[in-house]
Amino acid sequence: MAVKLKIKKGDTVKIIAGDDKGKTGEVLSVLPKQNKVIVKDCKVAKKTVKPSEENKDGGFVNKEMPIDISNVAKVEG
């Protein structure tokens, strides 16, 4: 059962806990069933990518990972 969330896509939020504490960023997506959000340029992980049609060489890609919604606070204004 998903809870109604007060944070929406496009909102500006501040990270209040974790490694990126103090950073602010825009919400790229909300995952209501998992109670998580993805914030631009926060909690970035390096992911390995196999070679494909789009990426001939493969290699590493920086990807934003989900953050628990309790660890972010909406910034007013």
SULBEL-V326615 format. One record per backbone hydrogen bond with DSSP energy under -0.5 kcal/mol. CO is the residue of the C=O (numbers start at 1). NH is the residue of the N-H. If there is no record, write none. Layout:
BEGIN
co->[CO CO]
nh->[NH NH]
END
This chain:
BEGIN
co->[8 11 11 12 13 14 15 18 20 23 25 26 26 27 29 30 31 31 31 35 36 37 37 38 38 39 43 45 45 47 49 54 55 59 61 63 67 68 69 71 71 73 74]
nh->[11 13 27 75 25 73 22 21 23 15 13 28 40 10 38 32 34 35 36 69 31 39 67 28 29 42 65 47 63 61 59 56 52 49 47 45 37 71 72 16 17 14 76]
END
